[in-house]
C-alpha cells in the first residue's frame, strides 16, 4: 500500500475514534441546550435571589453539622460546599427554587461504604444555575436505596415551582441527610447569594437552634474572625480573674498585658475560642531558679494572619508537672479543631497556675475584644462580674478601635 493510503487510513481511524469518544459527550450535554433553555412565563429566571428553604418545618431537622465553606477555618473546621439537612424519616423535601428537573442520578460508592447509596436530583433554574438535592439515607442496603428512589416524586423534564414537594426523605442510619448545593457556571457557589431575605433569616434561625455561636451561613477565606467564643465552659470553671487585655497602663491592673488570664480550676475544660489548625504545641523552659520555669504553648491558626494562642502557665519548676499538663492536652499538631471544642483539661498545680489567652494577628497580640461574638463578649463580662470586679470592659486600649 502506498504511503498516502496508509496516512489516509490513519486519519480516518483517528476521526472515527474521536467521534466515538466525543459525540456521546456532546449528546449527553448538548451545547445548544444552553441557548434554547427557556422557562417561558413560568417564573422569573433572570436571576436567582429568591430561593426558599427545602423543609416544611424546623422541627423536621434533627441537627445541623455543616453549612457552606470553601475553607477549613469555619466553625466545623472543614471545607464543605453545600448545606446538610438532617431530616427525620418521611419528611417532605420541597423545591427551593423553580426550574426543570434535568438529572435524577443514582450513586453507588461501593460495598465497603457505610453511606453507599445516594440519589441526586438536579433542577435547572436557568442557563447557568442548577439547584441540587443529594439524598443520602445512610445505608448500604440495596432495598433501602430502591425505597428512597421510589420516594422521588418528580421525573426528568418536569417543571417544578418553589415549595413544591419533590420527594420524601428516607432516614435509615445515623448521619442521614440531604446535601444541598447550588452550581453556577459549573462551580458550587455560596448559598447566601440565592436566598430571599426571609429564607436566609429562616436558615440562620435553623442554624442557631443547634449552634448559637455561628454568625454566618457561608464561610470563605475572607470571612472575618468576629465570632470567637469564651475559652471556659461556665463561670464556676474559673477560680479568679486578675488581668484582661491592655496595651496601656491606664487599666484596673495598672500594667500592659496583651492577653487575658484564665485561672482554671483543676481538670476544668479549656475550649477552642476559634476554629483552625493546630500549628504549634511548644515546650517552654525558662531556666532553673524560676517558679514559672515550665509552660506549654498551644497555637491554633484561624487563617494565615490570625491565630489564637493558649499559654499554659504551669507555674512550677517540676518537669513532672509539665508532663502532667502535656498528658491532658486533647489535640495534636496538624489537627483541625472546631469552634468550642474541648482542647485540653487544665492541671492546676497551685493558685498561680493559669492559661494566658491571646489573639495574634500579623505576628503581634491584638485586642481580643474585637474578635468575640456579642454573646461571648457578654459571657466574658459576666465572668468579670461573677468575680466581683468593677471592670467596665475586657480590653483597655491606648487608642480606641476603629
PERA-V826533 format. One record per pair of residues at least 4 apart in sequence whose ideal C-beta (glycine too) atoms are under 6 Angstrom apart, sorted by the first residue. I is the first residue (numbers start at 1). J is the second residue. Records with the same first field share a line. If there is no record, write none. Layout:
I: J + J
//
This chain:
1: 5 + 6
18: 22
19: 23
32: 36
33: 37
34: 127
37: 127
39: 43 + 45
43: 98
45: 126
48: 97 + 125 + 129 + 194
50: 196
51: 96 + 97 + 194 + 195
52: 96 + 162 + 199
53: 199 + 202
54: 93 + 94 + 96
55: 60 + 61
56: 92
58: 206
60: 87 + 88 + 91
62: 86 + 88
63: 86 + 210
64: 207 + 210
65: 84
66: 76 + 80 + 84
67: 83 + 217
68: 83 + 190 + 191 + 218
69: 74 + 79 + 80 + 219
70: 79 + 220
71: 220 + 221
72: 77 + 78 + 79 + 336
73: 276 + 302 + 303
74: 219
75: 214 + 275 + 339
76: 338
77: 275 + 336 + 337 + 338
81: 188
82: 179 + 180 + 181
83: 180
84: 177 + 179
85: 177 + 178
86: 177
87: 91 + 169
88: 171
89: 171
90: 168
91: 169
92: 165
93: 166 + 167 + 169
94: 163
95: 160 + 162 + 164 + 166
96: 131
97: 125 + 131
98: 161 + 162
99: 123 + 124 + 125
100: 124 + 159
101: 123 + 154 + 156 + 158
102: 122 + 124
103: 122
104: 121 + 156
105: 120
106: 119
107: 118
109: 113 + 116
115: 136 + 138
116: 140
117: 145
118: 134 + 136
119: 135 + 148 + 149
120: 134
121: 133
122: 130 + 132
123: 131
124: 130
125: 129 + 131
128: 184 + 185
129: 184
130: 183
131: 182
132: 181
133: 178 + 180
134: 179
135: 148 + 178
136: 177
137: 144 + 148 + 170 + 172 + 176
138: 172 + 173 + 175 + 176
139: 144 + 172 + 173
144: 172
147: 170
148: 170
151: 167 + 168 + 170
152: 167
153: 166 + 167
154: 158 + 166
160: 164
171: 176
172: 176
181: 188
182: 189 + 194
183: 188
184: 189
190: 218
191: 218
192: 217 + 218
195: 199 + 200
203: 217
207: 211 + 214
208: 212
213: 229 + 373
215: 227
219: 223
225: 274 + 302 + 306 + 371
227: 373
228: 273 + 274 + 371 + 372 + 376
229: 273 + 340 + 376
230: 376 + 379 + 380
231: 262 + 270 + 271 + 273 + 357
232: 237 + 238
233: 237 + 269
235: 383 + 386
237: 264 + 265 + 268
238: 262 + 263
239: 263 + 265
240: 263
241: 384 + 387
242: 261
243: 253 + 257 + 261
244: 260 + 394
245: 260 + 367 + 368 + 395
246: 251 + 256 + 257 + 396
247: 256 + 397 + 398
248: 396 + 398
249: 254 + 255
251: 396
252: 391
258: 365
259: 356 + 357 + 358
260: 357
261: 354 + 356
262: 354 + 355
263: 354
264: 268 + 346
266: 348
267: 345
268: 346
269: 342
270: 343 + 344 + 346
271: 340
272: 337 + 341 + 343
273: 308
274: 302 + 308
275: 338 + 339
276: 300 + 301 + 302
277: 301 + 336
278: 300 + 331 + 333 + 335
279: 299 + 301
280: 299
281: 298 + 333
282: 297
284: 295
286: 290 + 293
292: 315
293: 317
294: 314 + 322
295: 311 + 313 + 314
296: 312 + 325
297: 311
298: 310
299: 307 + 309
300: 308
301: 307
302: 306
305: 361 + 362
306: 361
307: 360
308: 359
309: 358 + 360
310: 355 + 357
311: 356
312: 325 + 355
313: 354 + 356
314: 321 + 322 + 325 + 349 + 353
315: 350 + 352 + 353
316: 321 + 349
321: 349
324: 347
325: 347
328: 344 + 345 + 347
329: 344
330: 342 + 343 + 344
331: 335 + 337 + 343
337: 341
348: 353
349: 353
358: 365
359: 366 + 368 + 371
360: 365
361: 366
367: 395 + 397
369: 394 + 395
370: 401
372: 376 + 377
380: 394
384: 389 + 391
//
